[in-house]
Amino acid sequence: MAAHVVVGTDGSSSADAAVEWAADDAVRRGCVLRIVHVREEWGRDAPAGFDDSLAEQARGVLDAAAELARRHAPGVTVETSLEIGRAAEVLRREAEDAEQVVVGSRGRGGFAGLLLGSVSLSLAGHVATPVVVLRGEGVRRAHDEIVVGFDGSPASEAALEYAFQEAARRGARLRALHTWQLPFIAASATAYTPLVEDISEGERRLAAETLAPWQDKYPQVELQETVLYGHPVLALGEASATADLVVVGSRGLGGLGSAVLGSVSHGVLHHADCPVAVVRARGEG
């Protein structure tokens, strides 16, 4: 199969935003856009003709999404796939040979109060390919900036690689954000004491050393290095207000080895104001 970007759709406004984003992404990558719609299988007790009605409705959802993609990104090559089963399971399977998977933050059937849908959470951190979750709906003003969070872990290295590649592909600025917090034992230390200054300097040095090889590899990318004292979810959430994309690793330092999705990536997925890409490190189980 040719290189392709997969996007899941259910006809919701959130899914429409995902289709448009994925269409642009496919054009940037020179890939095929593969639009997938999943419908449930009904048992033998379903009323006569009900299954045919569902199939017709599902094909209508796919046709509308394909038309939307072509209208939004003229020239994009589109293929569609109608599947029967559970959306999360089908999209996990589709992710196996995809460049990346794009989904809306919520779909049909979700309660209005839910910030993130079950399908999004079932994919992010669970598949080897990057997963982009569209936060928010409607047209956003382009900022030509990508934000990436990093902490020196293997997962954040994977996020940095993806972010630099994406910034180079878009011709966008890259803001690399590293946050630090005082160890618990030093939490009561007075501000600007030698201990705090030493920790702060060490974190700035770590950030610079981590970013240097990537900047050498992608000299065309305008890099803004930001080192802050504070919680990473809050910092990335604030940065997302003026970003086109926030990139995070699926797990970071301090994450439990058994956790599939770390607390930082989970928090950013819930609170970011722009699309979020969750990138899993190679070999991460």
Backbone as CSV, one residue per row, in Angstrom:
resi,resn,N_x,N_y,N_z,CA_x,CA_y,CA_z,C_x,C_y,C_z
1,MET,0.842,-1.194,0.000,0.000,0.000,0.000,0.880,1.249,0.000
2,ALA,0.465,2.249,-0.778,1.225,3.496,-0.848,1.219,4.197,0.499
3,ALA,2.237,5.048,0.721,2.296,5.806,1.968,1.005,6.593,2.135
4,HIS,0.444,6.569,3.342,-0.844,7.208,3.533,-1.030,7.696,4.962
5,VAL,-1.903,8.678,5.099,-2.341,9.189,6.388,-3.763,8.705,6.602
6,VAL,-4.028,8.149,7.781,-5.358,7.634,8.096,-6.111,8.657,8.948
7,VAL,-7.365,8.878,8.616,-8.222,9.709,9.456,-9.536,8.975,9.677
8,GLY,-9.972,8.961,10.915,-11.245,8.347,11.245,-12.352,9.383,11.218
9,THR,-13.504,8.999,10.694,-14.628,9.930,10.655,-15.920,9.234,11.049
10,ASP,-16.803,10.001,11.685,-18.144,9.506,11.995,-19.202,10.541,11.596
11,GLY,-18.753,11.552,10.852,-19.676,12.583,10.394,-19.895,13.720,11.358
12,SER,-19.269,13.680,12.525,-19.416,14.756,13.510,-18.577,15.960,13.108
13,SER,-18.842,17.098,13.729,-18.064,18.299,13.431,-16.606,18.122,13.841
14,SER,-16.373,17.398,14.934,-14.999,17.129,15.359,-14.275,16.281,14.318
15,ALA,-14.969,15.295,13.764,-14.376,14.448,12.730,-14.123,15.238,11.449
16,ASP,-15.026,16.167,11.114,-14.808,17.000,9.930,-13.525,17.816,10.071
17,ALA,-13.279,18.344,11.270,-12.042,19.091,11.508,-10.832,18.180,11.327
18,ALA,-10.955,16.935,11.778,-9.865,15.972,11.624,-9.616,15.659,10.156
19,VAL,-10.687,15.519,9.365,-10.544,15.244,7.933,-9.812,16.384,7.239
20,GLU,-10.176,17.618,7.551,-9.510,18.760,6.926,-8.034,18.808,7.319
21,TRP,-7.743,18.595,8.597,-6.352,18.621,9.054,-5.552,17.509,8.375
22,ALA,-6.138,16.322,8.308,-5.448,15.187,7.703,-5.231,15.385,6.208
23,ALA,-6.180,16.044,5.536,-6.023,16.323,4.112,-4.824,17.232,3.881
24,ASP,-4.704,18.282,4.691,-3.535,19.162,4.585,-2.248,18.391,4.859
25,ASP,-2.289,17.532,5.857,-1.111,16.763,6.230,-0.701,15.816,5.111
26,ALA,-1.676,15.172,4.477,-1.371,14.264,3.374,-0.709,15.008,2.216
27,VAL,-1.198,16.217,1.933,-0.598,17.021,0.861,0.842,17.365,1.211
28,ARG,1.081,17.797,2.467,2.448,18.150,2.882,3.385,16.957,2.762
29,ARG,2.903,15.772,3.078,3.736,14.574,3.062,3.808,13.919,1.684
30,GLY,2.958,14.355,0.765,2.893,13.696,-0.534,2.301,12.307,-0.427
31,CYS,1.331,12.151,0.492,0.733,10.842,0.782,-0.716,10.783,0.305
32,VAL,-1.217,9.565,0.265,-2.634,9.337,0.060,-3.364,9.599,1.377
33,LEU,-4.566,10.153,1.296,-5.410,10.309,2.476,-6.401,9.144,2.509
34,ARG,-6.367,8.366,3.559,-7.264,7.213,3.701,-8.295,7.545,4.780
35,ILE,-9.550,7.694,4.380,-10.627,8.034,5.300,-11.360,6.758,5.693
36,VAL,-11.457,6.528,6.989,-12.044,5.284,7.500,-13.284,5.606,8.330
37,HIS,-14.346,4.904,8.040,-15.566,4.993,8.855,-15.913,3.593,9.337
38,VAL,-16.222,3.489,10.607,-16.520,2.192,11.214,-17.962,2.195,11.708
39,ARG,-18.705,1.179,11.308,-20.074,1.039,11.816,-20.185,-0.270,12.584
40,GLU,-21.098,-0.278,13.508,-21.297,-1.472,14.321,-22.008,-2.562,13.521
41,GLU,-21.737,-3.795,13.899,-22.420,-4.923,13.279,-23.666,-5.255,14.085
42,TRP,-24.782,-5.377,13.410,-26.034,-5.699,14.080,-26.331,-7.183,13.926
43,GLY,-26.926,-7.735,14.923,-27.203,-9.173,14.930,-28.362,-9.555,14.033
44,ARG,-28.675,-10.829,14.032,-29.722,-11.356,13.160,-31.109,-10.866,13.562
45,ASP,-31.243,-10.359,14.780,-32.551,-9.915,15.253,-32.904,-8.503,14.785
46,ALA,-31.987,-7.875,14.046,-32.263,-6.519,13.568,-33.428,-6.536,12.584
47,PRO,-34.254,-5.494,12.554,-35.391,-5.433,11.625,-34.934,-5.585,10.178
48,ALA,-35.804,-6.134,9.347,-35.485,-6.322,7.932,-35.125,-4.985,7.292
49,GLY,-34.040,-4.994,6.554,-33.593,-3.789,5.862,-32.812,-2.816,6.713
50,PHE,-32.737,-3.084,8.024,-32.052,-2.149,8.912,-30.561,-2.088,8.609
51,ASP,-29.962,-3.271,8.359,-28.533,-3.311,8.077,-28.215,-2.587,6.769
52,ASP,-29.068,-2.760,5.775,-28.861,-2.062,4.505,-28.955,-0.555,4.692
53,SER,-29.872,-0.137,5.564,-30.027,1.296,5.833,-28.783,1.860,6.497
54,LEU,-28.239,1.084,7.446,-27.014,1.522,8.108,-25.853,1.606,7.131
55,ALA,-25.760,0.633,6.243,-24.677,0.625,5.264,-24.778,1.836,4.337
56,GLU,-25.998,2.162,3.932,-26.191,3.328,3.067,-25.822,4.619,3.791
57,GLN,-26.219,4.700,5.050,-25.876,5.879,5.839,-24.362,5.992,6.004
58,ALA,-23.690,4.866,6.241,-22.242,4.867,6.424,-21.529,5.303,5.154
59,ARG,-22.004,4.820,4.016,-21.395,5.241,2.749,-21.598,6.741,2.527
60,GLY,-22.734,7.250,2.988,-22.972,8.686,2.890,-21.986,9.486,3.722
61,VAL,-21.664,8.989,4.916,-20.672,9.638,5.782,-19.311,9.678,5.091
62,LEU,-18.922,8.551,4.484,-17.628,8.485,3.798,-17.594,9.400,2.579
63,ASP,-18.671,9.383,1.786,-18.706,10.236,0.594,-18.624,11.708,0.965
64,ALA,-19.312,12.101,2.042,-19.281,13.495,2.479,-17.886,13.882,2.962
65,ALA,-17.226,12.967,3.676,-15.871,13.249,4.165,-14.885,13.368,3.010
66,ALA,-15.023,12.492,2.011,-14.137,12.562,0.853,-14.328,13.867,0.092
67,GLU,-15.582,14.277,-0.059,-15.869,15.544,-0.736,-15.290,16.721,0.051
68,LEU,-15.416,16.677,1.369,-14.865,17.725,2.221,-13.352,17.808,2.065
69,ALA,-12.675,16.656,2.063,-11.215,16.630,1.941,-10.762,17.214,0.609
70,ARG,-11.434,16.830,-0.476,-11.035,17.314,-1.805,-11.308,18.804,-1.953
71,ARG,-12.401,19.253,-1.352,-12.724,20.681,-1.412,-11.735,21.505,-0.592
72,HIS,-11.339,20.965,0.559,-10.427,21.684,1.451,-8.998,21.678,0.933
73,ALA,-8.571,20.561,0.356,-7.192,20.420,-0.128,-7.207,19.896,-1.555
74,PRO,-7.496,20.760,-2.529,-7.558,20.312,-3.928,-6.266,19.592,-4.338
75,GLY,-6.430,18.497,-5.040,-5.269,17.735,-5.479,-4.926,16.570,-4.583
76,VAL,-5.503,16.519,-3.375,-5.207,15.408,-2.483,-5.816,14.127,-3.050
77,THR,-5.068,13.029,-2.960,-5.568,11.724,-3.390,-6.277,11.062,-2.225
78,VAL,-7.545,10.730,-2.433,-8.374,10.209,-1.353,-8.815,8.782,-1.655
79,GLU,-8.732,7.932,-0.650,-9.371,6.624,-0.726,-10.192,6.448,0.545
80,THR,-11.251,5.677,0.450,-12.146,5.499,1.598,-12.274,4.030,1.946
81,SER,-12.603,3.787,3.205,-12.764,2.412,3.682,-13.915,2.354,4.672
82,LEU,-14.889,1.489,4.381,-16.011,1.261,5.280,-15.777,-0.056,6.006
83,GLU,-15.678,0.010,7.337,-15.377,-1.168,8.133,-16.518,-1.437,9.114
84,ILE,-16.606,-2.686,9.539,-17.601,-3.082,10.533,-16.867,-3.561,11.778
85,GLY,-17.237,-3.041,12.923,-16.586,-3.447,14.163,-16.548,-2.314,15.165
86,ARG,-15.513,-2.309,15.979,-15.305,-1.256,16.971,-14.290,-0.257,16.429
87,ALA,-14.619,1.028,16.529,-13.784,2.056,15.907,-12.342,2.004,16.392
88,ALA,-12.140,1.895,17.692,-10.773,1.913,18.229,-9.962,0.725,17.707
89,GLU,-10.577,-0.452,17.675,-9.864,-1.643,17.204,-9.523,-1.539,15.720
90,VAL,-10.465,-1.060,14.921,-10.208,-0.916,13.487,-9.111,0.105,13.231
91,LEU,-9.157,1.240,13.916,-8.153,2.281,13.691,-6.778,1.861,14.194
92,ARG,-6.730,1.061,15.247,-5.434,0.520,15.670,-4.842,-0.347,14.570
93,ARG,-5.677,-1.145,13.954,-5.206,-1.999,12.859,-4.775,-1.149,11.662
94,GLU,-5.552,-0.120,11.355,-5.215,0.769,10.247,-3.897,1.505,10.485
95,ALA,-3.564,1.726,11.759,-2.354,2.483,12.107,-1.076,1.719,11.811
96,GLU,-1.173,0.413,11.653,0.031,-0.413,11.547,0.930,-0.034,10.381
97,ASP,0.346,0.381,9.243,1.182,0.741,8.094,0.936,2.178,7.630
98,ALA,0.438,3.019,8.540,0.149,4.413,8.204,1.287,5.331,8.628
99,GLU,1.384,6.476,7.954,2.337,7.501,8.365,1.930,8.061,9.719
100,GLN,0.660,8.316,9.890,0.107,8.705,11.169,-1.413,8.602,11.111
101,VAL,-2.035,8.676,12.287,-3.488,8.569,12.398,-4.021,9.866,12.983
102,VAL,-5.121,10.352,12.418,-5.720,11.609,12.852,-7.166,11.332,13.274
103,VAL,-7.540,11.836,14.434,-8.910,11.663,14.923,-9.382,12.951,15.583
104,GLY,-10.704,13.097,15.663,-11.273,14.212,16.397,-11.223,13.936,17.884
105,SER,-11.366,14.971,18.683,-11.304,14.775,20.129,-12.572,14.142,20.667
106,ARG,-13.678,14.346,19.971,-14.944,13.729,20.373,-15.711,13.327,19.133
107,GLY,-16.522,12.294,19.246,-17.341,11.863,18.130,-18.805,11.828,18.513
108,ARG,-19.604,11.300,17.642,-21.041,11.176,17.922,-21.259,10.200,19.070
109,GLY,-22.249,10.473,19.854,-22.583,9.555,20.935,-21.905,9.888,22.243
110,GLY,-20.889,10.789,22.213,-20.214,11.151,23.448,-21.035,12.176,24.215
111,PHE,-20.944,12.145,25.531,-21.632,13.154,26.330,-20.978,14.511,26.098
112,ALA,-21.769,15.555,26.069,-21.252,16.889,25.750,-20.182,17.332,26.741
113,GLY,-20.238,16.820,27.959,-19.288,17.252,28.967,-17.940,16.566,28.897
114,LEU,-17.832,15.517,28.080,-16.562,14.813,27.994,-15.572,15.633,27.184
115,LEU,-14.369,15.793,27.720,-13.360,16.580,27.019,-12.653,15.788,25.940
116,LEU,-12.609,14.481,26.085,-11.880,13.664,25.128,-12.615,12.352,24.945
117,GLY,-12.784,11.941,23.689,-13.534,10.733,23.410,-12.756,9.461,23.693
118,SER,-13.496,8.368,23.822,-12.885,7.080,24.132,-11.995,6.581,23.008
119,VAL,-12.357,6.864,21.757,-11.535,6.421,20.629,-10.186,7.115,20.648
120,SER,-10.184,8.431,20.906,-8.923,9.182,20.963,-7.995,8.599,22.025
121,LEU,-8.537,8.361,23.205,-7.725,7.815,24.300,-7.294,6.384,24.029
122,SER,-8.087,5.649,23.266,-7.735,4.264,22.956,-6.604,4.178,21.942
123,LEU,-6.383,5.245,21.192,-5.334,5.244,20.177,-4.039,5.878,20.682
124,ALA,-4.141,7.054,21.278,-2.950,7.791,21.701,-2.136,6.979,22.700
125,GLY,-0.889,6.697,22.346,-0.019,5.928,23.217,-0.140,4.435,23.050
126,HIS,-1.138,3.959,22.302,-1.359,2.531,22.132,-0.826,1.999,20.812
127,VAL,-0.530,2.884,19.864,-0.039,2.448,18.559,1.329,3.046,18.298
128,ALA,2.100,2.390,17.446,3.477,2.822,17.211,3.548,4.101,16.381
129,THR,2.569,4.309,15.518,2.587,5.492,14.671,2.079,6.708,15.441
130,PRO,2.521,7.915,15.098,2.013,9.109,15.780,0.503,9.247,15.632
131,VAL,-0.139,9.727,16.673,-1.582,9.957,16.668,-1.821,11.443,16.900
132,VAL,-2.561,12.070,16.005,-2.902,13.484,16.139,-4.367,13.587,16.530
133,VAL,-4.629,14.272,17.635,-5.993,14.468,18.122,-6.353,15.933,17.922
134,LEU,-7.447,16.160,17.190,-7.869,17.534,16.912,-8.628,18.088,18.103
135,ARG,-8.034,19.056,18.754,-8.685,19.742,19.863,-9.411,20.958,19.312
136,GLY,-10.641,21.156,19.730,-11.402,22.309,19.272,-12.009,22.074,17.906
137,GLU,-12.867,22.969,17.497,-13.566,22.862,16.224,-13.548,24.204,15.526
138,GLY,-13.794,24.176,14.224,-13.857,25.420,13.463,-12.483,25.838,12.955
139,VAL,-12.475,26.922,12.210,-11.252,27.411,11.597,-10.390,28.133,12.628
140,ARG,-9.134,27.781,12.688,-8.187,28.428,13.598,-7.224,29.291,12.798
141,ARG,-6.819,30.396,13.383,-5.815,31.240,12.734,-4.464,30.553,12.808
142,ALA,-3.771,30.507,11.685,-2.451,29.868,11.652,-1.429,30.746,12.364
143,HIS,-0.601,30.116,13.188,0.443,30.836,13.914,1.836,30.508,13.398
144,ASP,1.942,29.514,12.526,3.233,29.071,11.992,4.199,28.721,13.117
145,GLU,3.674,28.085,14.140,4.512,27.673,15.268,4.072,26.299,15.767
146,ILE,5.058,25.461,16.044,4.833,24.157,16.652,5.491,24.186,18.019
147,VAL,4.836,23.601,19.002,5.383,23.508,20.357,5.641,22.047,20.675
148,VAL,6.794,21.766,21.244,7.107,20.403,21.665,7.585,20.431,23.109
149,GLY,7.070,19.502,23.905,7.533,19.358,25.282,8.573,18.259,25.359
150,PHE,9.630,18.504,26.127,10.676,17.475,26.245,11.262,17.485,27.645
151,ASP,11.711,16.290,28.095,12.270,16.163,29.438,13.531,15.291,29.472
152,GLY,14.056,14.932,28.307,15.265,14.109,28.261,14.999,12.621,28.219
153,SER,13.744,12.205,28.289,13.405,10.786,28.241,13.394,10.304,26.795
154,PRO,13.463,8.973,26.571,13.365,8.446,25.200,12.082,8.873,24.493
155,ALA,10.980,8.939,25.244,9.713,9.353,24.640,9.793,10.794,24.147
156,SER,10.459,11.658,24.919,10.544,13.052,24.476,11.535,13.205,23.328
157,GLU,12.516,12.315,23.218,13.412,12.337,22.060,12.627,12.029,20.795
158,ALA,11.725,11.066,20.883,10.874,10.740,19.735,9.990,11.930,19.383
159,ALA,9.485,12.621,20.407,8.665,13.801,20.171,9.477,14.909,19.504
160,LEU,10.727,15.096,19.928,11.582,16.104,19.309,11.844,15.783,17.839
161,GLU,12.118,14.521,17.545,12.356,14.136,16.152,11.141,14.462,15.289
162,TYR,9.973,14.084,15.756,8.742,14.352,15.019,8.534,15.866,14.866
163,ALA,8.736,16.613,15.938,8.488,18.055,15.912,9.427,18.775,14.955
164,PHE,10.706,18.413,14.960,11.646,19.041,14.025,11.281,18.707,12.587
165,GLN,10.905,17.450,12.330,10.494,17.062,10.986,9.264,17.843,10.544
166,GLU,8.302,17.980,11.444,7.071,18.676,11.114,7.330,20.167,10.888
167,ALA,8.181,20.763,11.712,8.505,22.177,11.537,9.208,22.412,10.202
168,ALA,10.127,21.504,9.841,10.827,21.626,8.564,9.854,21.468,7.400
169,ARG,8.928,20.540,7.531,7.950,20.290,6.473,7.020,21.494,6.271
170,ARG,6.665,22.154,7.360,5.737,23.285,7.303,6.435,24.629,7.102
171,GLY,7.744,24.673,7.343,8.431,25.961,7.361,8.011,26.788,8.551
172,ALA,7.767,26.113,9.676,7.257,26.773,10.887,8.344,26.929,11.940
173,ARG,8.121,27.858,12.863,8.986,27.972,14.034,8.749,26.768,14.936
174,LEU,9.764,26.423,15.706,9.608,25.359,16.692,9.963,25.906,18.061
175,ARG,9.006,25.833,18.977,9.262,26.236,20.353,9.420,24.973,21.183
176,ALA,10.629,24.734,21.643,10.924,23.549,22.449,10.838,23.936,23.914
177,LEU,9.898,23.336,24.609,9.562,23.741,25.973,9.991,22.679,26.978
178,HIS,10.847,23.085,27.898,11.305,22.192,28.965,10.948,22.828,30.307
179,THR,10.230,22.092,31.134,9.870,22.613,32.447,10.563,21.807,33.529
180,TRP,10.723,22.429,34.680,11.315,21.713,35.805,10.612,22.131,37.081
181,GLN,10.677,21.258,38.062,10.099,21.517,39.372,11.095,21.098,40.438
182,LEU,10.997,21.728,41.583,11.916,21.384,42.666,11.624,19.979,43.186
183,PRO,12.672,19.243,43.518,12.435,17.956,44.172,11.626,18.172,45.448
184,PHE,10.887,17.153,45.853,10.022,17.281,47.023,10.798,17.751,48.247
185,ILE,12.003,17.233,48.391,12.805,17.562,49.574,13.195,19.033,49.598
186,ALA,13.192,19.652,48.391,13.611,21.056,48.306,12.444,21.996,48.042
187,ALA,11.239,21.469,48.127,10.070,22.267,47.749,9.890,23.498,48.618
188,SER,10.378,23.445,49.860,10.202,24.588,50.750,11.368,25.563,50.702
189,ALA,12.313,25.305,49.788,13.488,26.186,49.690,13.064,27.581,49.252
190,THR,13.693,28.566,49.799,13.380,29.947,49.452,13.837,30.249,48.033
191,ALA,13.047,30.989,47.286,13.387,31.337,45.910,14.745,32.031,45.845
192,TYR,15.462,31.725,44.761,16.755,32.339,44.474,17.856,31.921,45.447
193,THR,17.664,30.851,46.178,18.758,30.308,46.980,19.740,29.629,46.041
194,PRO,20.959,29.381,46.502,21.938,28.683,45.650,21.431,27.348,45.126
195,LEU,20.656,26.634,45.933,20.127,25.344,45.491,19.238,25.516,44.271
196,VAL,18.308,26.467,44.337,17.392,26.697,43.228,18.157,27.159,41.994
197,GLU,19.140,28.041,42.208,19.930,28.532,41.079,20.711,27.399,40.429
198,ASP,21.256,26.490,41.229,21.998,25.353,40.686,21.089,24.441,39.868
199,ILE,19.903,24.175,40.401,18.958,23.313,39.683,18.535,23.971,38.378
200,SER,18.243,25.268,38.450,17.817,25.990,37.256,18.902,25.965,36.180
201,GLU,20.131,26.194,36.582,21.236,26.186,35.624,21.424,24.797,35.025
202,GLY,21.299,23.778,35.862,21.420,22.414,35.370,20.341,22.078,34.351
203,GLU,19.113,22.549,34.576,18.022,22.285,33.641,18.239,23.020,32.321
204,ARG,18.747,24.245,32.391,19.040,24.979,31.151,20.139,24.290,30.361
205,ARG,21.130,23.766,31.089,22.224,23.066,30.422,21.719,21.773,29.767
206,LEU,20.857,21.040,30.491,20.278,19.816,29.945,19.471,20.101,28.687
207,ALA,18.682,21.162,28.725,17.871,21.521,27.566,18.740,21.854,26.361
208,ALA,19.781,22.646,26.586,20.662,23.044,25.488,21.376,21.835,24.887
209,GLU,21.853,20.944,25.753,22.558,19.752,25.276,21.622,18.810,24.527
210,THR,20.379,18.740,24.959,19.407,17.873,24.300,19.038,18.398,22.922
211,LEU,18.901,19.711,22.803,18.436,20.298,21.552,19.543,20.481,20.518
212,ALA,20.787,20.591,20.951,21.887,20.897,20.029,21.972,19.936,18.841
213,PRO,21.942,18.607,19.050,22.034,17.700,17.898,20.883,17.854,16.911
214,TRP,19.691,18.134,17.414,18.542,18.299,16.537,18.639,19.595,15.742
215,GLN,19.127,20.652,16.372,19.311,21.903,15.656,20.365,21.757,14.565
216,ASP,21.416,20.974,14.849,22.442,20.715,13.832,21.865,19.934,12.656
217,LYS,20.959,19.017,12.954,20.364,18.181,11.904,19.343,18.956,11.080
218,TYR,18.670,19.922,11.719,17.650,20.710,11.024,17.972,22.200,11.150
219,PRO,19.060,22.650,10.514,19.462,24.059,10.669,18.454,25.034,10.077
220,GLN,17.585,24.555,9.189,16.599,25.442,8.572,15.441,25.770,9.496
221,VAL,15.331,25.052,10.611,14.222,25.274,11.534,14.569,26.384,12.522
222,GLU,13.718,27.391,12.585,13.875,28.457,13.573,13.470,27.911,14.944
223,LEU,14.425,27.843,15.859,14.195,27.212,17.151,14.143,28.240,18.269
224,GLN,13.116,28.143,19.079,13.018,28.944,20.297,13.078,27.996,21.485
225,GLU,14.113,28.122,22.272,14.318,27.246,23.430,13.748,27.924,24.675
226,THR,12.824,27.252,25.357,12.181,27.816,26.529,12.320,26.864,27.710
227,VAL,12.905,27.353,28.799,13.050,26.567,30.019,12.309,27.308,31.133
228,LEU,11.329,26.638,31.724,10.471,27.283,32.714,10.394,26.460,33.988
229,TYR,10.192,27.154,35.095,9.862,26.475,36.340,8.345,26.364,36.412
230,GLY,7.840,25.157,36.533,6.390,24.987,36.608,5.970,23.614,36.142
231,HIS,4.662,23.401,36.112,4.118,22.106,35.716,4.030,22.027,34.194
232,PRO,4.469,20.929,33.584,4.489,20.842,32.120,3.112,20.943,31.475
233,VAL,2.074,20.380,32.090,0.739,20.449,31.487,0.266,21.893,31.400
234,LEU,0.473,22.658,32.481,0.060,24.064,32.474,0.855,24.857,31.438
235,ALA,2.167,24.615,31.392,3.016,25.357,30.458,2.665,25.030,29.008
236,LEU,2.466,23.758,28.697,2.123,23.364,27.331,0.714,23.835,26.968
237,GLY,-0.183,23.826,27.953,-1.531,24.322,27.704,-1.523,25.792,27.335
238,GLU,-0.745,26.590,28.056,-0.645,28.012,27.743,0.001,28.227,26.381
239,ALA,1.043,27.460,26.093,1.741,27.609,24.813,0.854,27.215,23.638
240,SER,-0.098,26.319,23.875,-0.957,25.836,22.785,-1.865,26.926,22.230
241,ALA,-2.080,27.994,22.992,-2.972,29.069,22.554,-2.452,29.766,21.306
242,THR,-1.134,29.746,21.106,-0.541,30.402,19.937,0.266,29.418,19.109
243,ALA,-0.162,28.164,19.089,0.530,27.127,18.325,-0.428,26.477,17.347
244,ASP,0.115,25.914,16.279,-0.675,25.141,15.329,-0.707,23.666,15.710
245,LEU,0.270,23.252,16.504,0.363,21.847,16.906,1.229,21.756,18.147
246,VAL,0.802,20.932,19.115,1.628,20.613,20.281,2.033,19.145,20.171
247,VAL,3.309,18.875,20.397,3.840,17.521,20.272,4.331,17.050,21.632
248,VAL,3.898,15.866,22.040,4.329,15.286,23.311,4.671,13.823,23.110
249,GLY,5.526,13.308,23.976,5.795,11.885,23.982,4.675,11.168,24.700
250,SER,4.557,9.864,24.472,3.471,9.135,25.131,3.754,8.916,26.604
251,ARG,5.041,8.870,26.958,5.417,8.780,28.372,6.661,9.621,28.583
252,GLY,6.846,10.094,29.796,8.029,10.877,30.106,8.705,10.373,31.356
253,LEU,9.667,11.120,31.838,10.333,10.756,33.078,9.334,10.744,34.217
254,GLY,9.456,9.761,35.073,8.553,9.685,36.211,7.294,8.898,35.926
255,GLY,7.068,8.548,34.644,5.884,7.760,34.311,6.080,6.323,34.733
256,LEU,5.010,5.683,35.183,5.090,4.284,35.555,5.365,3.449,34.318
257,GLY,6.207,2.453,34.456,6.553,1.625,33.318,5.363,0.944,32.689
258,SER,4.334,0.685,33.473,3.163,-0.010,32.948,2.151,0.936,32.327
259,ALA,2.359,2.242,32.491,1.386,3.208,31.974,1.540,3.335,30.466
260,VAL,0.435,3.264,29.738,0.483,3.403,28.289,0.532,4.862,27.889
261,LEU,-0.191,5.694,28.625,-0.205,7.119,28.339,0.153,7.871,29.613
262,GLY,1.233,8.655,29.550,1.700,9.357,30.732,0.768,10.472,31.158
263,SER,0.954,10.932,32.389,0.068,11.959,32.945,0.189,13.278,32.196
264,VAL,1.395,13.600,31.702,1.569,14.859,30.985,0.852,14.815,29.639
265,SER,1.104,13.770,28.861,0.443,13.674,27.561,-1.073,13.596,27.728
266,HIS,-1.517,12.873,28.739,-2.958,12.768,29.012,-3.532,14.145,29.355
267,GLY,-2.824,14.899,30.199,-3.289,16.231,30.578,-3.322,17.187,29.410
268,VAL,-2.291,17.141,28.561,-2.248,18.033,27.400,-3.379,17.700,26.435
269,LEU,-3.643,16.415,26.231,-4.736,16.015,25.351,-6.070,16.585,25.813
270,HIS,-6.249,16.696,27.111,-7.509,17.203,27.644,-7.620,18.721,27.598
271,HIS,-6.500,19.437,27.658,-6.595,20.881,27.896,-5.973,21.767,26.827
272,ALA,-5.337,21.192,25.807,-4.708,22.025,24.781,-5.751,22.742,23.934
273,ASP,-5.372,23.895,23.406,-6.257,24.683,22.550,-6.010,24.440,21.064
274,CYS,-5.157,23.490,20.731,-4.835,23.212,19.338,-4.636,21.702,19.172
275,PRO,-4.470,21.210,17.957,-4.216,19.783,17.758,-2.987,19.325,18.546
276,VAL,-3.046,18.072,18.995,-1.959,17.479,19.777,-1.494,16.205,19.096
277,ALA,-0.180,16.066,18.901,0.412,14.843,18.365,1.068,14.079,19.508
278,VAL,0.665,12.837,19.685,1.269,11.963,20.697,2.182,10.989,19.965
279,VAL,3.460,11.013,20.323,4.474,10.234,19.613,5.084,9.217,20.551
280,ARG,5.059,7.967,20.158,5.593,6.902,20.996,7.023,6.605,20.595
281,ALA,7.886,6.363,21.573,9.288,6.040,21.298,9.385,4.679,20.637
282,ARG,10.394,4.486,19.811,10.601,3.197,19.149,10.861,2.124,20.214
283,GLY,10.205,0.989,20.049,10.399,-0.111,20.981,9.627,0.022,22.264
284,GLU,8.860,1.122,22.398,8.087,1.316,23.623,6.917,0.339,23.635
285,GLY,6.807,-0.400,24.726,5.740,-1.402,24.787,4.424,-0.822,25.234
